[in-house]
Amino acid sequence: MKACGVIAEYNPFHNGHRYQLSEAKRMTQSDVMVVAMSGNFVQRGAPALLDKWTRAEIALRNGADIVVEMPVLGSVQAADLFAKAGIRLLQAMQCDAFAFGAEEGTAEDFISHSRLLREHGSEIDRIFQTYRNDGRTYAAQLETAIAEVLRPQGSAISFSTPNNQLGLAYVKENEQFPEPMETAIVLRRGAGHNDSDSFGQEFASGTAIREWALHHGKQSEGNGMGRFVPEETLEALERRPLLEWEPYWSMLQYQLMLLSHAELRNIYQVEEGLEYRLKKEAEDAPDFMAFIQRMKTKRWTWARLQRVCTYILLGITKEEAHSFQEKADAIRLLGFTEAGRRYLNQLKKNTEIPIVTKVREPHTADLKLEIRSDRIYRLGAVQVLEEQNFTRSPVYIRNGLQNPK
């Protein structure tokens, strides 16, 4: 069976995601679609709007065949490390191809540009280091260094747009494997990745849907949201707990007041004296949004600060991050279809990394960060949110029925 992989968050799953899965399967002529999906905390450093089990089931009913969980230290990361974790997971699942959405370009464009970056990597790094103290963001400094080195080669497309940046990171990581996966690109239609006002277009962005759902409560259907999301997403937005950062503010504030400067420095990505500002601003900020606004600078962007706050909230240390980046210990299976089940049976004979279907000893050591993160995630739900690990089995969708006997 041929498998095509996708790295996703589905926060929440919308019609653009369904289109991408369908196109990727068609373009690669694959038998199954494997999704490496963020768990209960997502790339921009925020709790997922809907929990991972709900999002996995929706994906399985709309084109995915297997959903595996991207660990929290892979999902809550800037583009390069997010891409590394996702591609590593798809490679472990032995996908033959992978697909991603982009604003423009072909697979050949991305592959050739990634090879140029690798070829000139040392020169780019040397120039990048000269910009480190100019007050701009990491991404802006790196983009300038790349442009300075690769300007003579030129490029027919831009790699500065959000999806193209992330897609390039995927391709760079994929190209480092001895047997890279086939690359397929699904060109985006409708709204851009971060468009917050996109309801007049064919596809609405996840950002717009998220903001709408949070501000309009449980009235999605009566206001036309059904044009942009599958029926399953619409039902989940109306009935399931919707999570955002604000309910966690008091927990984060408590942590920032409790931990010493030395203890904060031990938290992943707390650096450059940030611990002093974190403690100072936390005491008087009335809510999370105000806190981030006070903390934000050109160098410390909103997304970067949210990721740091997530690490503090979850108590993730530098040592834990280093250990995760060294190797993958286990693959957490969230769900599968009948076609996915057949592929998993084929895969189990060849994979070296254990695929975990139920969390029990001895898997707790391999998944301790996910277990801890999920317990904290549940604390932010106004409605009761089910236990996320020990009582859960993978969602099995067969002939439209969930977990058939």
C-alpha positions, 0 to 999 in steps of 0.5 A: 500500500502506498502512503502519503503523509501530511503534517497538520494541526486541524485547529479546527479542521475546515474545508480547505483541509479536506480539499488538501487531503483529497488532492494530495491523495489524487496527486500521489496516487496513494492508498492511504493518507497519514496525518502527523497532527499536533496534540493538545498544544499547537505550533503558535504556542496555544492550547488547541481549540478542540482536543486532539481526539475530537480533531482526529475523528473529524479528520478520519471522517474527511479524508485521513486514514491514520492520525498519529500525534506529534509530541508537544516538543515537536508541535510547539516549535518554530518552523524548522523544529516543527518541520523536523518533528513532523517529517521524522514522524512521517518517515517513521510511519514509512510514508512514500510521499508527503504533501503540503499547502503552498501559496505558489511554486512546484516541488522542483522549486522547493527542492532546488531552493533547499539544496541551495540552502544546504550548499551555502549553509556555512556562508548563510550562518556566518552572515546571520551571526553578524545580524544577531544584535540588530533588534530584529526577529530571528526570522527577519535576520535569517531571511536577510542572510539567505537573500544576501547569499542567494541573491545571485541565483535568484528565484521565480517564487517567494519563500517569505510567505507563511506556508512557503516558509514552512513548506521549505522547512519540510523539504529541507528536512525531508532531503536529509534522509537517505530515502526522501519521500516524494514531495507533492504541493497542493496550491492554496485556494481562498484565504491565506494562512493567517487571514482573520477576515476571510469569510467572503472567499471559497475557503476560510482560514483556520485563524478566522474560524477560530476567532469566529467560534470563540467570539460567537459561542455556540451559534455557528450554524445559524450564521453560515459557518457551515459553508466553511467547515464539515458537518463534524467540525460544526457539531464539535464547535457547537457542543465541545469545550472550546479552549484558548489561552485566557483560562490558563492565565492564572496558572501561568501567573502563579508559575511566574511568581512562584519560580525563581529566576534560576528556576525560570532559566532552566525552562526551555527557551527562556534565555537572554535575561527574559526571566527578569521581564517575565516575573516583572510583567506577570505581577500586574498584567490583568490577563494573558493578552495584556501580558503578552502585549507588555512583553512583545518586542521586535525580537520577542514576537507574539508567537515566540512568547506564546511558545515560551509561556506554554513551556513554562505552563507545562514545566518543560525544561531544557533537559527534556527538550534536548532529550526529545530532539535526540530521538523518538521513543514511541508513536502515539496512534490517535485513530484509523480507518479500515484502509488505515488498519490494513496499512498499520498491519503492514507497517508493524512488521517493519517499524522499529519505533513502537506504535502505542495504541493504549497508554499504560506501563511501560509507555508512561516514560516515553509519553510523560510530557504528553500525559503531563501536558494533557492533564494541564490542558484539561484544567482550562476547559469550562465544560468537563473534558474527558481524560486524554490518555489512560482511558482512551483507545484509538478512534476506529472509523469503519463504514462510517461507524466509530469503533465498530465491534 
